[in-house]
Amino acid sequence: MKSVRPLSLGLTVGLLIGLLIAGSHQVFAKRDNAVLELPLSDIRLFTDIYARIKKDYVEEVGDQDLLEGAIRGMLSSLDPHSSYLSQEEFKELQIGTTGEFGGLGIEVGMENGFVRVISPIEDTPADKAGVEAGDLIIQLDETQVKGLTLNEAVKLMRGKRGSKILLTIVREGEAKPLEISVTRDVIRVKSVRSRILEPGYGYIRISSFQSKTTRNVIAAVEKLLDKADQNLQGLVLDLRNNPGGVLTGAVGVSDIFLKDGELIVFTKGRVEDAELNYSASTNDSVNGIPIIVLINEGSASASEIVAGALQDHKRAVIMGQKSFGKGSVQTILPLKEDAALKLTTARYYTPSGKSIQNEGIDPDILVEEIHGGEGEENKRFEFVREADLQGHLENNQEKSTDKPQKDVKRITIAVDSEEDAVLNEALSILKDLAKDKDSASA
């Protein structure tokens, strides 16, 4: 397994498939010096169906449409995150990682033929209009979502700045579908925000992981230190409803708070290039002050890498709800004509060796949120996680019955829309941690 110190990801996989119709019963293709057996009988079945569609379908269908449809179907049958990217989709993906793109401002996935909102992005049209994590989008204007691919649904949600779209949404706890009108805009995501909560206590919010997130968090830390006269006593790192993003952003942010050489994350796949180690290359920028990381069901992928790394090294207290549970790595493999293949090539693991896939990060302090007052009916509803997605990749680790269960502190917090009660509680706990640290050092 390779050890990687620089903050970059290089997964390269060569893929060569040759379809040869011959008299033999087996067809072989070479891939990276390995011989792959191709199932000739199944390939013949595919060509028979292809020919039948071309000849008998009620309307004439173009070869490109049929082949692209077959490719999309093949990839969608693997897991919810593998897909074929057309030239337009590939371009949008590249733009998205820079933090500027057109649309509504929501991270979405497909579930049972409908679009599930994983998380609205802060200060975007969708967020301001009231779209919430967990919402199920069943209709876009007059178009039913059922029957569309995720890419087709996303394309309908795209549009010119200033144009409107009506989302019909099913939401847990609502008796009937909601209709939410959203005005499209150019989405410029400022992924990092920071402020002083109280003298000596800082707050950094990361809404997504982009190519510039690491440098922006470094700048935020320096700004907080300056405001605290270099006497910062504690920090809240808020990753709630952060759907993830680029792996290098997660590695870079973790590096800021860990010691040189400490493992951040490692990946395992079927090919050698998919097995990589990522370790910290700098020293803790905030000199070991207490950190609380806030997570919830909308914290996914790169967010879970950061939370898992800081938790395993006992560098931070993780507070909130169990995270989303997306522990797989997608590699973008460019194809001809500027199209690309987004393929799940590896699982990632926390420094202790835990696979997060379908499991998520368990918080050290589990928060149960009560909305709108006391009573069982006001408890927080269950969000959809990775394990609930159709066709999800399984966790390949056996659960050990020998390990003792982690002692998790549970707290109940009444929340409302006026203030962030969870953040207020985190600040209170952070102060206690800072006092304990001062007492220990004294």
N, C-alpha and C positions, 0 to 999 in steps of 0.2 A: 504494500500500500504506500502510495506516494505521500510525502509530507509537504504541504504547501504553506509558505509563509506570506508571499505577496497576496494582496487582496484582489485576486482575479480567479475566474473560473474557466477552465479550458477542458471541456469534454468533447472529444471528437470521435465520432463513430462512423465508420465507412459502411455503407449498405449497398449491396449489389444483388439484384434479383433478376435472373434471366428466365423468361418463359419460353420453353422449347417444346414444341409439339413433335414428338417422335414416336417410333415404334416401341421403345423400351418402356418399362414399367416405372422407372425412377428417373428423375431429373435432378441434377446437382448444380449448385452455384457456389462460387468461391466468395468468402467474406473474411478479410483479415487473416488469410492463410488457413482458414477453417473451411471445411466442406459442409454445406448445408443441403440437406435432402429436401427437394421440393415435391409435394404430393401431386403427381401427374393426374391422377383420377379426379381430384378436386379441381385442378386447373381446367380439365376438360369440362367438368360440370359448369364452371364459371363461364367458359366460352360458349357452351350450349345455351345457357340462360341469356347471355349477352346477345347471341344471334337471334334467339326467339323474341327478345324485346325489340330488337331492330326490325324484325320482320312483322310481328303481330301486334305490337302495342297500338292503342287506339290513335295515337298521334306520333308523328315522326320525332325521334329523339336524336340529338347530335352525339357523336362519339365522345367529344370532350365532356359533355354533361354526364354521360353514363360512367365514364372512367373516373371522373372526379367524385361522383356520387359513391362509386364503389370504394374509392380510397377513403373518403370521409366515413363511410360505414364501417370499414375495417378498423380504422383508428378509434372510432367512438365505442367499438365493442371491447376495447382494451381497458380503459379507465376514463374517468370524467375529465382528465387533464391532457390527454393525448389528442392531437387534432392536426388536420391539414390546414395550412395557412396559404390562402391565395396571395397574389401579389399585393392587393389592397390590404388584406388582413395582416400580412407580414410587415408592411409599412406602418400600420397603426400600432402594432406591437412594439416596433422600434421607437416610435414616437412616444408611446406610453411610458417607457422606462426612463425618459428624460423628464417626465412630470408635466408635459403639455400635450393635450390631445382634445379632440372634439367629442362632445357627447353630453350625457346627463350627469355623470359623476357617481357611478355605482359599480361595485365589484359584484359580478353575478356568476351563477353556475346553473346547470340544467338539472332538474329533478322531475322525474316522471312526466316528461314532456312539457313542463312549465319552467319559467325562469325564476330561480330563487335568488333573492338579494342576500349576498354574503355580508356586504357592508356598504353603506353610502359613504362617500368621501367628504370630509368636512368642508363646509363653506362652498359646496357645489350646488347647482340647481336642484338636484334630487334631494340633497340633505335639507335645503331650505324649504322645499315643498312638502317635506314630512315623510319621505320614504324611509323605512326603517329596516334594519338588519332582520332577516327572517321572513320578510314579505315575499309572497308568491305572486308573480306577475302572470296573469292569465290572458290579458288582452292588451294590445298596443293599438290605440285609436280603434279602428273597426276590424283589425286583424286578430284572429284568435291565435294565441301562442302555440297551442297544442298542434303538433304536426310540423312545427318549424325546428330547424337545427338551432343551436345556440348562436352560431355565426349569423344565421339569417335574422334571428331576433335582435342581436346586437346591431346589425346593419340598419334595421328599422328604427332603432333608438337613436342612431346617428342622424345628423342633419345640420342644416344651416343655423348659424347663431341667430337667436331671436325667434326661430320657429318653435311651435308648441307641439307637444304630444300628450295624449291622455292615457295614463296607465290605469288599468283595472286590476286591483290588487286584493288578494285574499290575505287577511291578517288574523293571526291567532287572537281569540277573544272578541272579535267583531262578528256580529250576527249576519252581516251581508257584505259582499265585496265593496271595497272603497274605490272611488274614482279620484285620481290625483293628476292634475294638470301640471306639467313641467315644461318650462321654457329652456330650450337648448342653449348652450353657450360653449365657448372655448374653455376647456378645463385646464387651468394652470394650478397644479397642486403644489402648495407649499407644504412639504412633508414634515417639516420640523418647526415647532413653536416652543418658546421657553419664557419663563417669567419667575420672579421671586414670589413664593407663597407667603412667607413671613421672613423677617430678618434671619438670615443664615440657612434658609431652606428653599431649595430650588425645585423647579418643575420643568420637565422636557416632555413634550408630546410629539410622537412620531406617528403620522397618519398612514404612511406607506413607505416602502423601501425602494428608493430610486438610485440612479447612478451617482447623484450628488449628496445622498443622505449622510454619509459618513463625515464629509467635510462640514456639512451644516450642523451636525451634532457637536463636532469639535468646536465650531464657532460658538454654539449655544453654551457649551460648558465654560469656555473662556469668558463669555459675557456674564454668566452667572457668578463665576469666581470674582470677576471685577466688581460686580454689584455688591458682593458680600465681603469686599475688601480681603479677598483670598482666604476668608474664614467660613467657607461653606461647610455646614454641619450635617446636611442630609439632602437627599435627592429623590424625587419621585419621577420614575420613567414610565410614561403612560403609553401602553401598546393596545389599549382597548379598541376593538373594531378595526384593527390594522390588518388588512387582508394579505399582507406580505409584499412581495416584489422581488428585486434582484438579490441573489444570494450574497454577492459581494457587499451589499449594503448591510446585511445582517452580520456578516463576519467583521466588517469594519466597525460597526457600533459596539459589538461585543469586545473587540480589541481595545476600545477606549477605556473600559472598566476592568480589564483583566491584566494579569502580570505577564511579562514577556515569556513566551514558551508554553503558556497554558493552552490546552486543546480547546477549541471552540466548537467544532462540529466535524464529523467525518461522514463520507458517503460510501455506499457499497452498491455495486451493480454487477452485471454479468460480464462486462468487458473491463479490461485492465484500466483504461482511461477513466472509467467511472468511479474508481476507488481512490479517493483523495482525502487528505487530512488538512484541516485549516487550523492554524495556531496563532495566538497573539504574538505580535512583533514589537509591541511597545509596552510601557508600564502604565499602571493604573493612573489615569489623568486626574482623578479626584482623591488620590491618596487614601483610599480605603474607607471613606465616609460611608455611613449606612445608606443603602439604596432600597427602595420599594418599587417593584415592577408591577404595574396594573395590567391584568389581562382579563378577557372574557371569551365567550363563545365565538365572537367575531375576530379573535386574534389567531391568525393562520400563518403557516409556512415560515417566512423569514422572521416573523414575530416570535414564533415558537422556538426558532433557533436561538435567538437572543435570550429569551426567558429560560430555556433549557440550559444554556451555557452558564449564565449567571447563577442559576439555581444549583447546578451540579458542583460548581466551585465555591458554593456558599458565599457568593459575593453579594447576593441580593435576596430579599424576601419577596416571594411571588404572591400576589394578593388578587383575589377576584374569583372568577369561575374557571372551570376546566376549559382549555382552549379548543380550537376547531379540530385539530388532529390531521393536518395535511403534512405528511412526512415524506413526500416524494420529490424528486428532482426532475424537472423537465429540461431537456436539451433542445435547442433550436438548431436544426440541421438544414441549411440552405439547399434549395433544389434549383433546377433550371428555371429561367424566366422569372427570377426574383421571388418565387414561391418558397415555402419552407415547410418542414415537418417538425411539429412540436411533439416530442416523444418522451415519455417517462423512461428514464434510463437508470435511475438509482433511487435508493432510499437513503435518507440522512438520519444520523444518530447523534444523540447528545454525548458529551464527553464521557459519561458513565456507561455508554453503550446502549442507551434506551432508544428504541424506535418509536417515534411519535405517531406514525401512521395509524389512523383510526383511534388512537389512545389520547392524544393531546398532552398538554402539560397540566399536571395537577398542582394547584396553588398550595403554598404553605399556609395561607390564611384563606379559607373558603368563605366567600361572601354570599349570603342569601339576601336578595333584594326584595323588599316588600313595596309594592306600588299602590299608592292611593289609600293607605291606611292598613289597619290590622285585619287579619282574617285569611283563611286558606284560599279564598277566591281571588285574593289580591297578590298571590305569590307569582313570581316571575315565571313565564311560560318557557318550555323547553325549546331551544333553538335547534335548527338543523346543523349537524356537524358532518365531517368527512365520512364517518361510518354510515350516515344516513343516505349518502348519494348513491344512486343506482350505478352498479358496475365499479364501485370503489376498489382500489388495490388493498389487499389484505395485509395485516401486520404479520410479519413472518417470524415473530419471536413468540416462544412459548411462555405463558405466564407462570412464574414460579410461585408455588404454594409455600415454599420454605421461608421466603423473605418476610420479615415482619412488616405489617402495614405502617406506612409513615404516619406519624402523629400529626394530624391536621387540625389546626385551630379553626373553629367555625364561629362566624359572627352574623347577625342579622341586622340589616340596615334599611330603614324606611327612606325611600327616595321620592323626589318629586322633580318637576321640571324647572323649579326656581334655582336650585343650586346642586352642585355635584357632591352629594352626601358621601359617596365612596371615596372621593379625593379628600374630603375633610377628615374622614376616619383614617385614611392612609397617612395624612400629615400628623395626626395625633399619635399614631403608632411610631412614625418616624422620629418624633421628638423623644419618645421613650427609648428607642434604640440608640439615639445620639447620647442621651444621658447615661445609659448603660455603658456605652463605649468610653465616655469621659471618666466614669467611675472606675472602669477596668484599667484605663491608662494611668489614672492617678495612683 
